[in-house]
Amino acid sequence: MIHDTLANAKRYVGLHPRFAAAFAWAQEPGNLAKPDGRYALQGEALFVIVESGPTIAAQLKRFESHRRYIDIQINLKGPEIMEWMPRASLALFEDFKPDNDICFYQQPATIPTRLVVRPQEFAIFWPEDAHKPCCNPGDASVSYRKLVFKVAI
């Protein structure tokens, strides 16, 4: 898992051949104004989901992970809390379905790492990183807008 600011994104483009294209797309002002939805950048190898909505209390959400994709989650409006734990430390709640790249985990007994992800910050989650995005940054829900890049392994 990585958490940093978009100003430092160039430090991470060497970690995967598609990271440069994702970060370049995220820095185009016209792309940031696109309506919510899914946009193919390199077919199924790289796409982005533009999403917005209200954050939710962390206890009402489940940890998730993916096996075919790395997530780059870039906050545009928020902030939001993204919780993180190693996938190996969690008990499975709902396994991967054949047509979907997401599984969910039981609530852990241990306290997760909590990232406050503000606008112009991002987090990168690999398949071994269980994460719980879009959580309330305080006692109340806030409105968020973000980009979620799906980068094929």
Backbone as a ProteinNet text record, in pm:
[ID]
protein_1_A
[PRIMARY]
MIHDTLANAKRYVGLHPRFAAAFAWAQEPGNLAKPDGRYALQGEALFVIVESGPTIAAQLKRFESHRRYIDIQINLKGPEIMEWMPRASLALFEDFKPDNDICFYQQPATIPTRLVVRPQEFAIFWPEDAHKPCCNPGDASVSYRKLVFKVAI
[TERTIARY]
85.1	0	90.1	47.1	117.9	15.1	53.9	-29.3	61.4	23.1	106.5	21.1	85.6	17.8	39.6	-53	-37.4	89.1	135.4	259.3	378	368.4	477.5	450.5	346.9	307.7	419.7	503.5	609.7	705.9	712.5	798.9	752.7	626.1	566.4	540.5	564.2	530.9	615.1	731.4	814.5	770.9	672.5	628.5	544	483.6	399.8	393.7	397.4	397.8	275.7	164.5	43.3	21.5	104.2	86.6	103.5	197.5	220.3	95.1	29.1	-92.6	-204.3	-216.2	-320.3	-296.1	-175.1	-146.7	-156.5	-117.8	-130.4	-277.5	-363.2	-506.9	-563.9	-518.4	-569.5	-528.3	-431.5	-385	-439.4	-525.6	-591	-719.1	-727.2	-847.1	-978.7	-981.6	-1105	-1151.3	-1058.2	-1094.9	-1155.4	-1109.1	-1158.6	-1303.6	-1349.3	-1487.2	-1583.7	-1533.9	-1620.6	-1726.1	-1844.1	-1947.8	-1909.9	-1973.3	-1950.1	-1969.9	-1885.1	-1895.9	-1761.8	-1761.3	-1642.9	-1589.2	-1456.9	-1392.2	-1273.9	-1276.7	-1166.8	-1051.3	-932.4	-812.4	-726.8	-717.2	-646.6	-726.9	-853.2	-941.9	-957.2	-951.8	-962	-828.8	-721.2	-589.8	-577.5	-649.4	-647.4	-777	-853.9	-973.1	-989	-1075.3	-1097.3	-1246.2	-1279.5	-1415.9	-1416.9	-1495.9	-1516.4	-1639	-1624.7	-1738.1	-1747.6	-1869.2	-1893	-2010.6	-2018.2	-2125.7	-2093.4	-2171.5	-2144.5	-2054.4	-1965.7	-1889.3	-1983.5	-1937.4	-2018.7	-1937.2	-2003.4	-1935.2	-1856.8	-1732.6	-1644.1	-1703.1	-1774.1	-1828.1	-1939.2	-1992.2	-2096.7	-2039.6	-1910.2	-1845.2	-1760.9	-1722.6	-1636.7	-1506.1	-1401.1	-1275.3	-1294.8	-1224.3	-1230.2	-1088.4	-1074	-948.8	-981.5	-881.8	-896	-781.7	-799.2	-690.3	-634.1	-713.6	-666.8	-622.2	-655	-627.3	-560.1	-476.6	-423.3	-516	-550.4	-629.3	-537.4	-559.1	-504.5	-626.9	-645.9	-762.5	-716.4	-764.6	-724.7	-843.2	-825.3	-931.3	-932.9	-1049.4	-1067	-1141	-1232.9	-1310.8	-1339.2	-1324	-1342.5	-1326.9	-1251.2	-1164.6	-1242.1	-1169.4	-1226.4	-1123	-1170.5	-1082.4	-1078.4	-959.2	-941.4	-869.6	-934.3	-870.5	-794	-686.7	-600.1	-559.7	-551.4	-495.7	-440.4	-340.5	-295.9	-408.6	-433	-539.3	-521.9	-398.8	-371.5	-414.3	-434.5	-472.2	-623.4	-701.7	-847.5	-916.6	-1033.6	-1116.6	-1214.1	-1227.9	-1313.2	-1460.3	-1531.6	-1676.2	-1747.7	-1704	-1763.3	-1651.5	-1635.3	-1525	-1551.4	-1448.7	-1459.8	-1567.4	-1645	-1739.3	-1671.9	-1706.9	-1637.6	-1634.9	-1739.5	-1747.8	-1710.6	-1648.3	-1620.5	-1482.6	-1416.3	-1282.1	-1282.5	-1372.2	-1377.6	-1420.6	-1358.3	-1406.6	-1408.9	-1483	-1504.1	-1461.8	-1429.2	-1375.9	-1459	-1451.9	-1515.8	-1451.2	-1526	-1467.7	-1358.1	-1240.6	-1131.5	-1147.2	-1083.8	-1082.7	-975.7	-875.6	-767.2	-799.3	-732.9	-755.5	-679.2	-746.7	-679.3	-599.1	-513.9	-446.7	-548.7	-556.7	-654.6	-579	-604.6	-545.1	-647.1	-609.7	-693.2	-644.3	-728.8	-692.1	-768.7	-691.6	-747.6	-744	-813.8	-804.4	-658.6	-629.3	-495.3	-401.5	-457.5	-381.6	-435.1	-353.4	-394.7	-343.7	-404.5	-358.2	-354.2	-253.3	-239.8	-252.9	-340.3	-362.3	-335.3	-244.9	-215.4	-309.6	-311.9	-402.8	-387.5	-270.3	-251.9	-297.3	-342	-386.6	-539.2	-591.6	-735.5	-758.4	-864.4	-889.5	-1039.1	-1068.5	-1206.3	-1213.3	-1245.8	-1248.8	-1381.3	-1383.7	-1505.4	-1566.8	-1483.1	-1533.2	-1536.6	-1628.5	-1642.3	-1509.4	-1470.4	-1347	-1365	-1486.4	-1517.5	-1646.5	-1723.4	-1849.9	-1962.1	-1944.8	-2052	-2003.7	-2099.9	-2072	-2033.2	-1944.7	-1910.9	-1925.1	-1938.1	-1947.4	-1806.1	-1786.2	-1655	-1669.6	-1558.2	-1545.5	-1406.3	-1396.5	-1266.6	-1253.9	-1131.2	-1098.1	-1045.8	-1096.2	-1045.2	-993.9	-862.3	-801	-785.7	-823.7	-806.3	-695.3	-584	-463.9	-444.1	-456.4	-442.2	-301.1	-294.4	-165.4	-91
-116.3	0	123.2	222.2	349.7	460.2	562.3	681.8	802.1	890.5	1007.3	1113.2	1223.4	1331.2	1316.9	1372.4	1368.5	1439.7	1537.5	1607.1	1511.1	1399.9	1300.9	1178.3	1181.7	1063.7	1011.2	1099.5	1054.5	956.7	959.4	864.2	719.5	700.1	566.2	510.4	588.1	540.8	420.1	401.7	286.8	156.5	160.7	39.7	-52.7	3.7	-74.9	-1.6	-73.6	-7.2	80.7	59.6	137.6	253.4	262.9	370	507.8	524	654.8	702.7	614.9	652.9	691.1	619.9	650.8	788.7	813.3	942.6	1057.2	1035.4	1140.2	1173.9	1071.4	1093.7	1174.9	1145.5	1211.8	1358.1	1398.1	1536.6	1623	1566	1642.3	1704.8	1838.4	1903.1	1857.3	1833.3	1787.8	1653.3	1566.9	1434.8	1444.8	1540.8	1555.3	1602.2	1660.5	1709.9	1607.7	1491.8	1389.5	1344.1	1308.1	1257.2	1120.7	1085.7	954.4	846.1	745.4	635.1	567.1	470.1	388.8	430.4	454.1	499.2	407.9	348.6	260.9	346.9	318.6	387.8	295.4	170.7	67.4	-61.5	-53.6	-169.3	-216.9	-347.4	-405.8	-401.5	-361.1	-353.3	-230.3	-124.7	-1.9	73.3	92.3	175.1	252.1	353	436.8	445.8	447.3	469.7	606.5	698	827.4	810	837.8	816.5	927.6	951	1047.4	998.5	1052	1013	1049.5	1001	1027	918.3	959.2	859.7	786.6	671.9	585.6	551.3	529.3	488.5	360	355.7	241.3	110.1	111.8	-12.6	-70.9	6.9	-41.7	-96.4	-84.9	-130.4	-255	-324.8	-442.8	-418	-481	-480	-556.4	-511.4	-575.8	-593.8	-684	-695.4	-744.6	-736.3	-774.6	-867.8	-950.3	-1040.8	-1009.9	-947.6	-918.2	-774.5	-686.6	-545	-483.7	-384.7	-292.7	-172.3	-118.5	4.8	123.8	229.3	360.9	446.7	486.1	565.4	707.6	801	940.7	1023	1090.9	1173.3	1308.9	1350.3	1481	1577.9	1525	1605.2	1516.7	1568.7	1482.9	1562.7	1511	1393.4	1265	1154.8	1025.1	946.4	851.6	755.8	630.6	577.8	446.9	361.7	255.7	164.5	58.3	7.3	-91.6	-199.6	-322.3	-435.5	-534.7	-612.6	-719.3	-819.8	-855.3	-951.4	-1082	-1125.6	-1253.5	-1254.8	-1137.9	-1132.9	-1132.9	-1141.2	-1131.3	-1262	-1282.1	-1399.1	-1363.6	-1454.8	-1433.5	-1423.6	-1329.2	-1315.2	-1360.8	-1309.2	-1345.4	-1355.6	-1474.6	-1500	-1438.3	-1438.9	-1389.4	-1468	-1398.4	-1462.2	-1469.4	-1567.1	-1584.5	-1458.7	-1377.4	-1260.3	-1129.4	-1137.2	-1016	-1024.4	-911.4	-908.5	-843.2	-890.2	-836.4	-946.2	-948	-1033	-948.7	-995.5	-919.5	-1002.7	-934.3	-997.9	-962.3	-1051.2	-1028.2	-906.4	-842.7	-732.4	-789.3	-729.2	-780.8	-741.4	-819.5	-786.5	-681.9	-673.6	-577.6	-444.7	-341.2	-207.1	-193.7	-151.3	-135.3	-5	4.3	129.5	219.9	343.8	438.3	551.2	565.8	672.3	782.6	905.7	1018.7	1059.6	1040.1	1071.2	1197.1	1302.6	1433.9	1458.6	1563.5	1597.3	1615.6	1565.9	1566.9	1465.2	1369.4	1256.9	1127.8	1023.1	893.8	781.6	665.9	542.2	435.1	351.2	238.3	111.1	21.3	-106.2	-220.3	-310.4	-430.6	-543.1	-655.1	-763.8	-811.4	-800.7	-845.4	-741.1	-624.8	-515.9	-513.8	-553.3	-537.7	-391.6	-334.5	-193.4	-167.7	-59.6	-18.5	131.4	166.7	307.8	375.6	506	588	588.5	582.5	587	731.7	758.6	892.3	938.1	1063	1114.2	1161.4	1163.7	1204.7	1138	1208.3	1152.4	1158.1	1240	1259	1226.7	1196.1	1170.7	1300.6	1290.7	1404.4	1359.7	1454.2	1425.2	1407	1301.6	1278.8	1266	1284.6	1256.7	1202.2	1095.9	1032.2	963.3	926.3	843.7	712.4	601	469.6	404.4	400.8	336.4	188.4	106.4	-37.8	-73.5	-119	-150.2	-300.4	-362	-508.7	-548.7	-655.9	-708.3	-754.5
0	0	0	-76.4	-83.9	-64.3	9.6	27.3	6.2	-86.3	-115.8	-183.6	-223.4	-294	-444.1	-521.9	-667	-712.7	-638.5	-673.4	-678.1	-606.5	-602.6	-688.4	-771.4	-848.8	-937.5	-989.7	-1080.1	-1012.5	-881.3	-808.6	-825.7	-860	-860.8	-1000.1	-1105.5	-1240.1	-1281	-1223.8	-1256.3	-1191.5	-1104.2	-1035.1	-1123.3	-1226.9	-1318.3	-1451.5	-1563.6	-1694.3	-1722.6	-1653.8	-1680.9	-1582.7	-1480.6	-1383.1	-1446.7	-1538.1	-1600.6	-1672.3	-1746	-1818.7	-1721.4	-1611.3	-1512.6	-1451.3	-1406.1	-1343.4	-1443.7	-1568.4	-1671	-1694.2	-1702.2	-1722	-1606.5	-1485	-1364.9	-1356.9	-1435.2	-1428.5	-1541.5	-1624.8	-1731.9	-1677.3	-1673.4	-1615.8	-1678.4	-1807.6	-1871.7	-1820.8	-1787.1	-1734.8	-1595.6	-1516.8	-1380.1	-1376.3	-1485.7	-1493.2	-1552.1	-1592.3	-1652.6	-1552.4	-1602.2	-1510.9	-1453.3	-1343.9	-1283.7	-1388.8	-1383.3	-1477.7	-1497	-1587.2	-1616.8	-1753.2	-1759	-1881.3	-1912.4	-2030.3	-2072.6	-2122.4	-2074.1	-2119.1	-2206	-2164.4	-2240.6	-2231	-2269.9	-2262.1	-2118.8	-2100.2	-1966.1	-1890.7	-1958.8	-1894.6	-1804.6	-1839.6	-1759.4	-1784.7	-1679.1	-1688	-1558.5	-1563.1	-1445.8	-1418.9	-1292.4	-1247.4	-1179	-1231.7	-1168.4	-1080.4	-952.8	-862	-760.1	-714.9	-609.1	-526.2	-405.5	-315.8	-173.8	-79.8	62	120.7	211	285	380.5	430.9	516.9	641.6	751.2	874.5	849.5	893.3	867.5	917.6	1029.5	1084.2	996.9	903.6	813.2	681.7	664.6	541.6	569.3	464.2	475.5	401.1	450.5	376.6	247	142.8	11.7	-41	-136.4	-211.2	-351.2	-436.5	-576.9	-612.9	-713.8	-752.2	-889.7	-977.1	-1113.3	-1132.8	-1037.2	-1055.2	-932.6	-960	-859.7	-861.9	-747	-738.6	-717.1	-794.3	-762.2	-734.6	-609.7	-571.3	-542.3	-624.7	-615.3	-566.3	-455.2	-398.6	-468.1	-514.6	-577.2	-485.3	-406.2	-312.4	-193.6	-76.2	40	167.1	258	258.9	286.1	281.5	317.1	396.2	472.2	539.2	453.1	432.4	370.6	474.3	516.3	611.3	533.6	594.1	530	629.5	580.2	654.5	553.2	593.3	503.2	482.7	359.3	327.1	404.6	419.8	486.3	632.6	692.1	834.1	855.5	747.7	757.6	723	783	752.6	641.2	547.2	431	470.8	411.3	427.9	300.8	185.4	57.2	-45.5	-103.5	-196.3	-333.4	-415.9	-552.6	-627.3	-707.8	-798.5	-934.7	-1018.1	-1145.9	-1233.3	-1227	-1314.7	-1246	-1129	-1053.5	-988.8	-975.3	-918.1	-780.4	-694.9	-560.1	-463.9	-347.7	-238.7	-112.4	-13.4	108.7	229.4	339	458.7	581.4	680.1	809.4	875.9	964.4	1040.4	1130.3	1130.3	1213	1359.7	1445.4	1587.6	1617.4	1531.1	1551.3	1483.5	1527.1	1472.1	1340.5	1233.4	1105.1	1099	1001.9	971	903	948.8	893.7	823.3	693.9	615.6	594.9	621.7	583.9	445.8	345.4	207.8	167.4	148.7	117.9	-32.4	-78.8	-220.7	-263.1	-382.2	-441.1	-376.1	-303.8	-249.2	-309.4	-304.7	-359.1	-270	-290.9	-226.8	-335.1	-328.7	-421.1	-339.1	-385.1	-317.1	-413.9	-375.4	-451.4	-405.8	-476.8	-438.2	-293.2	-236.8	-97.9	3.9	-44.4	42	51.8	166	188.6	225.7	171.3	194.5	208.2	278.3	303.8	272.7	147.4	109.3	142.4	124.5	134.9	274.4	376.8	514.5	564	656.2	714.5	774.3	749.3	809.4	952.9	1001.2	1138.3	1180.3	1259.6	1308.4	1204.8	1102.2	1004.8	863.6	778.6	638.1	568.1	470.3	384.9	239.9	152.6	10.2	-44.7	-124.8	-185.6	-336.7	-404.2	-548.3	-567.5	-648.6	-662.2	-797.4	-828.6	-942.9	-889.4	-941.5	-904	-1032	-1045.9	-1160.6	-1130.6	-1226.5	-1218.7	-1316	-1260.8	-1338.5	-1337.3	-1453.8	-1461.2	-1420.5	-1341.4	-1298.7	-1421.7
[MASK]
+++++++++++++++++++++++++++++++++++++++++++++++++++++++++++++++++++++++++++++++++++++++++++++++++++++++++++++++++++++++++++++++++++++++++++++++++++++++++

